[in-house]
Amino acid sequence: MSLSNRDKSRNQTAWKVGKATYYANIPEGIKDKKVISNAKSIVDFALPQRSGPWGTNYYSFLTREYVLNLILHFYNEYKRFPHGDICVVDHWWWETPSWATSQRTVRCFKSRKLGRNYAPGYWVYLPTLEEVNGVQND
């Protein structure tokens, strides 16, 4: 993922986030712009972009990029989009409360993957394209 500058060494797709454009890394074998656009619309429906600490969209976008890649890998193998419930377990979370320094408020984060983790992920429903398009056309 690149926040505002395209990395030309990677296969990326531009993705509008409010007024900003981010670039999501996608699988090298996927070039069909219609497939990529449809996959992004599924993610937009299932996982709307959220703002995080300091107004940043970074951590929410990482999870959205991850789910986009799950969908694209599935499509590449089965030539259809997945739908139904998935559990997202690889996401960032804030571990400690914030504390103030003389210049700013600081928070620490770490990946849920590190060390032993008995915390559950969270469930996301992936709609069909018909469900996404039906909502957008109403």
C-alpha positions as CSV (number, residue, x, y, z in Angstrom):
1,M,0.0,0.0,0.0
2,S,1.1,3.5,-0.7
3,L,-0.7,6.4,0.9
4,S,-0.4,9.0,-1.8
5,N,2.4,8.1,-4.2
6,R,2.1,5.2,-6.6
7,D,4.8,2.6,-6.4
8,K,5.4,1.7,-10.0
9,S,7.3,-1.4,-9.1
10,R,4.1,-2.9,-7.6
11,N,0.8,-3.9,-9.2
12,Q,-1.5,-1.3,-7.6
13,T,-5.0,0.2,-8.0
14,A,-5.9,3.7,-7.1
15,W,-8.6,3.9,-4.4
16,K,-10.3,7.1,-3.4
17,V,-10.6,7.7,0.3
18,G,-12.6,10.9,0.9
19,K,-10.6,13.5,-1.0
20,A,-7.3,11.5,-0.9
21,T,-6.3,8.7,-3.3
22,Y,-4.5,5.7,-1.8
23,Y,-2.9,2.9,-3.8
24,A,-3.7,-0.6,-2.8
25,N,-1.3,-3.4,-3.7
26,I,-3.0,-6.2,-5.6
27,P,-2.0,-9.6,-7.0
28,E,0.4,-9.4,-10.0
29,G,-1.8,-11.6,-12.1
30,I,-4.9,-9.4,-11.9
31,K,-5.2,-6.8,-14.6
32,D,-8.9,-6.7,-15.5
33,K,-10.0,-3.2,-14.4
34,K,-13.7,-4.3,-14.2
35,V,-12.9,-7.2,-11.8
36,I,-10.8,-4.9,-9.7
37,S,-13.5,-2.2,-9.6
38,N,-16.2,-4.8,-8.7
39,A,-14.0,-6.2,-5.9
40,K,-13.4,-2.7,-4.5
41,S,-17.1,-2.0,-4.5
42,I,-17.7,-5.2,-2.4
43,V,-15.1,-4.0,0.1
44,D,-16.5,-0.5,0.2
45,F,-19.9,-2.0,1.0
46,A,-18.6,-4.5,3.6
47,L,-15.9,-2.4,5.2
48,P,-16.4,1.3,4.8
49,Q,-13.3,3.4,5.3
50,R,-12.9,4.6,8.9
51,S,-10.8,7.4,10.4
52,G,-8.3,6.4,13.1
53,P,-6.1,8.2,15.6
54,W,-5.1,11.7,14.5
55,G,-7.7,11.5,11.7
56,T,-5.6,9.0,9.7
57,N,-7.2,6.3,7.5
58,Y,-4.1,4.1,7.4
59,Y,-5.1,1.3,9.7
60,S,-8.6,0.9,8.3
61,F,-7.1,1.0,4.8
62,L,-4.7,-1.8,5.6
63,T,-7.6,-4.1,6.5
64,R,-9.5,-3.1,3.4
65,E,-6.5,-3.8,1.2
66,Y,-6.2,-7.2,2.9
67,V,-9.8,-8.1,2.2
68,L,-9.5,-6.8,-1.4
69,N,-6.7,-9.2,-2.0
70,L,-8.6,-12.1,-0.5
71,I,-11.4,-11.3,-2.9
72,L,-9.1,-11.0,-5.9
73,H,-7.2,-14.2,-5.1
74,F,-10.5,-16.0,-4.8
75,Y,-11.7,-14.5,-8.1
76,N,-8.4,-15.4,-9.8
77,E,-8.8,-19.1,-8.8
78,Y,-12.6,-19.6,-9.1
79,K,-13.6,-16.9,-11.7
80,R,-16.4,-15.6,-9.4
81,F,-16.5,-13.4,-6.3
82,P,-16.9,-14.9,-2.9
83,H,-19.8,-14.0,-0.7
84,G,-20.8,-14.8,2.9
85,D,-19.1,-14.3,6.2
86,I,-15.4,-14.1,6.7
87,C,-13.4,-13.6,9.9
88,V,-10.7,-10.9,9.7
89,V,-7.9,-11.7,12.3
90,D,-4.9,-9.8,10.8
91,H,-5.5,-6.2,11.7
92,W,-3.9,-3.5,13.8
93,W,-5.3,-2.5,17.2
94,W,-4.3,0.1,19.8
95,E,-2.7,-1.7,22.8
96,T,-2.1,1.0,25.3
97,P,-3.9,4.1,26.5
98,S,-2.4,7.4,25.2
99,W,0.0,9.4,27.3
100,A,1.0,13.0,26.9
101,T,4.6,14.2,26.3
102,S,5.5,17.8,26.2
103,Q,4.8,18.0,22.5
104,R,2.2,15.4,21.6
105,T,0.0,12.5,22.7
106,V,1.5,9.1,22.0
107,R,-0.1,5.7,21.5
108,C,1.5,2.4,20.9
109,F,0.2,-0.3,18.6
110,K,1.2,-3.7,17.6
111,S,0.0,-6.5,15.3
112,R,-2.5,-9.0,16.7
113,K,-0.2,-11.7,15.1
114,L,2.6,-11.1,17.6
115,G,2.9,-13.5,20.5
116,R,0.1,-15.7,21.7
117,N,-3.3,-14.4,20.8
118,Y,-6.5,-15.7,22.1
119,A,-8.6,-12.7,21.1
120,P,-11.1,-13.4,18.3
121,G,-11.1,-11.6,15.0
122,Y,-14.2,-9.8,13.8
123,W,-16.7,-11.0,11.3
124,V,-17.5,-9.3,8.0
125,Y,-20.3,-10.1,5.6
126,L,-19.2,-10.0,1.9
127,P,-22.2,-9.3,-0.2
128,T,-22.8,-10.4,-3.7
129,L,-22.4,-7.9,-6.5
130,E,-26.2,-7.8,-6.9
131,E,-26.6,-6.8,-3.3
132,V,-23.9,-4.0,-3.7
133,N,-25.4,-2.8,-7.0
134,G,-29.0,-3.0,-5.6
135,V,-28.0,-0.7,-2.7
136,Q,-26.2,1.7,-5.0
137,N,-29.1,2.0,-7.5
138,D,-31.9,2.5,-4.9
